[in-house]
Amino acid sequence: MSIAFLPTINKHYKTYIEGIGQAFNEMRHHKLRTLLTLLGMIFGVGAVIAMLSVGEGAEKEALKMIESMGVNNLVVQARPSQGDARKAVREHSIGLSMRDIESAIVTLPFVANWSAQKQVKLFSLFSLQGRSNAKVVGISPSYFGLTALKINQGRELTANDNAHFNQVAVLGPEAARSLFPQGQALNQSVKINHQWFTVVGILAEKNDHHSTIKGVKLGGERNQVFIPLATAHKKLKFNILEDELDSFKIAMKAGNDPRLAAQSLTHLLERRHGGESDFEVIVPADLLAQHQKTQQIFNIVMACVAGISLLVGGIGIMNIMLATILERTAEIGLLRALGAKRSDIARQFLIESIAISATGGVIGIFVGFILAAIISSAAGWPVAWSLFSVVLSLSVCMGIGVGFGFYPAQKAAKLDPIVALQRD
């Protein structure tokens, strides 16, 4: 760039700075009118930011829950029945059991790994230091690996624990605090119903929410006690008509279509269960696709709401700028008489329009953050702050300032200076 152009750049830069200062002076001189004009932008942007934050938080939470099931896994969930209905089902099916898993391993070539669980009917859970209302779940050795749960202290439950019916337990962090308020839980004993178990591990803290997708309970491991599945079946009591398993998970080998695999698994289980619909095969990959489609619809609706809100705000800006022209007609005529060009007048009014919209946008962003925090606190919904939504909101506000300020700016620039000076 040639040095000769620098004075011109500095002159234009100074002109824009002065224009912005004058725009904010006008806003200060008409506080009430400016506030009323800003309200449309503030509430429009605020509502958009709040809804996008809540929506994105819900999306991340749903994705986290689906991913915790394993997108390439299949989940088989028992459909419990009671009373006479259960007896009728048991005439044809013993319910979800380890033999279902064994048949799947032998029959289906895509099975890479599996895990199973069974919740214990709890009568009492306590230690010498405290009591707990935690759930007790019997799990297979591979359970932690397929659910991505991490051990913070101690060790996981092993195949050896399961094979030898060891009375050992892994505690969720909340259950550990309830049972051992003094803080030392590892290698201590807890009594589950009538049996004592030794604590060999404690799960790491995890920010989760208790949720259910298609009947599969997700999260909540923080307040659970895990024991070997074989130990649970051998040393704790269950109703003879109960399902042996509440659910099991099949991890598939790479390259297999989850939907086709689910069809094969469903066909196998239907034959084993005598045609009884006492189970459900859940495909997390389908849940993910369904959620993405729902989120896409939500985003389109949000875009329409945002467009309408900001359109109302833009119309308010145009109205106020047209009213400002009528008030400042004599001023415009004087400026034109003193040598101001049409482009100078248009630029000043355009700067004022952009300043109003940008100010409303900035305030609206803070209002949106506050609204999202209130919604999160009141409803317990997760929120996620997105830099993209902030940048997008500001950009749209600036665009509205230009778009709805262009006509008033051109109208002000085209005023005849003689006629303008004669106007009261």
Disulfide bonds with the S-S distance in Angstrom:
none
